Amino acid sequence: MIIGKTLKAAILIPYNSKKEILLQLRDEEPEIDKWVCFGGKVEDREEVEETLIREIKEELDWDLTDEFENVGIYSVSEVNPRELHVFAARLENIDGLTLGEGKDLKFFGEEEIKDLPIGFNQKTIIIDFFNYLTS
């Protein structure tokens, strides 16, 4: 681990017409038993969008194509700074998905998020996304 190196990651916020977002409940450390967005770190020689497509296939068995939009980039300062590229995609139901990572997935409305244990400092990102949905 190199202190100070910026790690890039891509995350997806699936949302439905009820303005609910889909999150996954982690089943391993770090952040076990916390709700998080889907996605992961950008590997060497990989573009952010390629990371997103790969991670969503691994985590949900969902073949994203061009049906997602970039909604922002966040800098998170911790021991190692992270640059989070946030994407969104419309998803009305989870019937066709297969959870490949985590122990659960669920749609949440804005009010439900307030008291939910959210991992990886993603609560601000999620609140901002709800503001984006209602603007």
DRENRO-459284 format. One record per residue (C-alpha): residue number from 1; y, z, x. Coordinates in steps of 0.2 Angstrom, whole numbers. Layout:
% residues N
+-----+-------+-------+-------+
:  nr :     v :     w :     u :
+-----+-------+-------+-------+
: NUM :     Y :     Z :     X :
...
+-----+-------+-------+-------+
END
This chain:
% residues 135
+-----+-------+-------+-------+
:  nr :     v :     w :     u :
+-----+-------+-------+-------+
:   1 :     0 :     0 :     0 :
:   2 :    17 :    -5 :     7 :
:   3 :    31 :     6 :     2 :
:   4 :    46 :    -4 :    -4 :
:   5 :    37 :   -21 :    -8 :
:   6 :    41 :   -27 :   -25 :
:   7 :    26 :   -30 :   -36 :
:   8 :    27 :   -44 :   -49 :
:   9 :    18 :   -42 :   -66 :
:  10 :    17 :   -52 :   -82 :
:  11 :    15 :   -43 :   -99 :
:  12 :    13 :   -50 :  -116 :
:  13 :    19 :   -42 :  -133 :
:  14 :    10 :   -50 :  -147 :
:  15 :    19 :   -48 :  -164 :
:  16 :    16 :   -52 :  -182 :
:  17 :    27 :   -57 :  -197 :
:  18 :    28 :   -38 :  -202 :
:  19 :    37 :   -35 :  -186 :
:  20 :    23 :   -25 :  -178 :
:  21 :    17 :   -26 :  -160 :
:  22 :     0 :   -26 :  -153 :
:  23 :    -4 :   -13 :  -140 :
:  24 :   -20 :    -8 :  -130 :
:  25 :   -26 :    10 :  -128 :
:  26 :   -31 :    12 :  -109 :
:  27 :   -48 :    18 :  -105 :
:  28 :   -46 :    21 :   -86 :
:  29 :   -33 :    28 :   -74 :
:  30 :   -19 :    26 :   -71 :
:  31 :   -12 :    30 :   -88 :
:  32 :   -29 :    33 :   -97 :
:  33 :   -27 :    37 :  -116 :
:  34 :    -9 :    29 :  -116 :
:  35 :    -4 :    13 :  -126 :
:  36 :     2 :    -1 :  -116 :
:  37 :     6 :   -20 :  -117 :
:  38 :    -7 :   -33 :  -111 :
:  39 :    -5 :   -41 :   -94 :
:  40 :    -6 :   -37 :   -76 :
:  41 :     0 :   -41 :   -58 :
:  42 :     4 :   -58 :   -51 :
:  43 :    -9 :   -62 :   -38 :
:  44 :    -5 :   -72 :   -22 :
:  45 :    -1 :   -90 :   -25 :
:  46 :     0 :   -88 :   -43 :
:  47 :    15 :   -91 :   -55 :
:  48 :    20 :   -78 :   -67 :
:  49 :    15 :   -89 :   -82 :
:  50 :    -3 :   -92 :   -74 :
:  51 :    -5 :   -73 :   -72 :
:  52 :     0 :   -71 :   -91 :
:  53 :   -13 :   -84 :   -96 :
:  54 :   -27 :   -77 :   -85 :
:  55 :   -24 :   -58 :   -90 :
:  56 :   -23 :   -62 :  -108 :
:  57 :   -40 :   -72 :  -107 :
:  58 :   -48 :   -57 :   -98 :
:  59 :   -41 :   -43 :  -109 :
:  60 :   -42 :   -52 :  -126 :
:  61 :   -52 :   -68 :  -124 :
:  62 :   -37 :   -77 :  -131 :
:  63 :   -33 :   -94 :  -124 :
:  64 :   -14 :   -94 :  -123 :
:  65 :    -6 :  -111 :  -120 :
:  66 :    12 :  -114 :  -123 :
:  67 :    13 :  -103 :  -138 :
:  68 :    22 :   -89 :  -129 :
:  69 :    41 :   -86 :  -125 :
:  70 :    49 :   -77 :  -110 :
:  71 :    59 :   -63 :  -117 :
:  72 :    65 :   -54 :  -102 :
:  73 :    63 :   -47 :   -84 :
:  74 :    63 :   -29 :   -81 :
:  75 :    65 :   -19 :   -64 :
:  76 :    55 :    -3 :   -63 :
:  77 :    58 :     8 :   -48 :
:  78 :    44 :    19 :   -43 :
:  79 :    36 :    22 :   -26 :
:  80 :    34 :     3 :   -26 :
:  81 :    47 :    -7 :   -36 :
:  82 :    40 :   -18 :   -50 :
:  83 :    47 :   -34 :   -58 :
:  84 :    40 :   -35 :   -75 :
:  85 :    41 :   -52 :   -84 :
:  86 :    40 :   -49 :  -102 :
:  87 :    33 :   -63 :  -114 :
:  88 :    30 :   -63 :  -133 :
:  89 :    18 :   -73 :  -144 :
:  90 :    15 :   -73 :  -163 :
:  91 :    -2 :   -66 :  -168 :
:  92 :    -5 :   -62 :  -187 :
:  93 :   -22 :   -54 :  -185 :
:  94 :   -34 :   -48 :  -172 :
:  95 :   -50 :   -55 :  -180 :
:  96 :   -53 :   -68 :  -167 :
:  97 :   -50 :   -57 :  -152 :
:  98 :   -62 :   -48 :  -141 :
:  99 :   -56 :   -33 :  -132 :
: 100 :   -61 :   -35 :  -113 :
: 101 :   -51 :   -20 :  -106 :
: 102 :   -46 :    -4 :  -114 :
: 103 :   -54 :     6 :  -128 :
: 104 :   -44 :     1 :  -143 :
: 105 :   -30 :   -11 :  -149 :
: 106 :   -19 :    -9 :  -164 :
: 107 :    -3 :   -16 :  -172 :
: 108 :    11 :    -3 :  -173 :
: 109 :    28 :    -4 :  -182 :
: 110 :    44 :     2 :  -174 :
: 111 :    44 :    19 :  -182 :
: 112 :    26 :    23 :  -175 :
: 113 :    31 :    19 :  -157 :
: 114 :    43 :    34 :  -156 :
: 115 :    30 :    47 :  -154 :
: 116 :    16 :    36 :  -147 :
: 117 :    11 :    40 :  -129 :
: 118 :    16 :    24 :  -120 :
: 119 :    11 :    21 :  -102 :
: 120 :    18 :    12 :   -87 :
: 121 :    36 :    16 :   -92 :
: 122 :    35 :     2 :  -105 :
: 123 :    43 :    12 :  -120 :
: 124 :    61 :     5 :  -116 :
: 125 :    53 :   -13 :  -115 :
: 126 :    45 :   -10 :  -132 :
: 127 :    60 :    -3 :  -140 :
: 128 :    71 :   -18 :  -133 :
: 129 :    58 :   -30 :  -141 :
: 130 :    59 :   -22 :  -158 :
: 131 :    78 :   -24 :  -156 :
: 132 :    75 :   -42 :  -152 :
: 133 :    64 :   -45 :  -167 :
: 134 :    77 :   -38 :  -179 :
: 135 :    92 :   -47 :  -171 :
+-----+-------+-------+-------+
END
